[in-house]
């Protein structure tokens, strides 16, 4: 899907729930069920399992680049500290990316 979006537009804005968030990992471990991040994502949770780190990896595979990335809390607030994506992968509930193909 990202490849098609980048084919059509110069820039692509993608917002994703983070299934690698620590609470989601614990829910999967202890309840043996995939988490439902919120009602709007309920259908996506059954088909798509992604995280900020996985999206960054996919963007590299598509030979695109992340122009801007923001990690967000569950309330939509920007996470106030700077960190590599592997840290945000655990503490961010959501992420927003602006992608561009070179």
C-alpha angles and dihedrals in degrees: 000000000000090000091055092047091052090049091056102039138038092226131023126199115205128183118192138179111236111238089181091064110128095246091051091051091051092048090053092046098047103028099031090225132115110248124248105218094195138331093268091059098043094105093044092051090063094055110021126051111184143152135189091259092051092049090051089052092050091049090055091049089054090051090240129124138230107241096181133001130184128187114213137196121234089268091055096254118143113252103250101219132069116239141148117272094257088065094044087048087069103035104035120084093193139013136201122204134188108205132191134182112227 
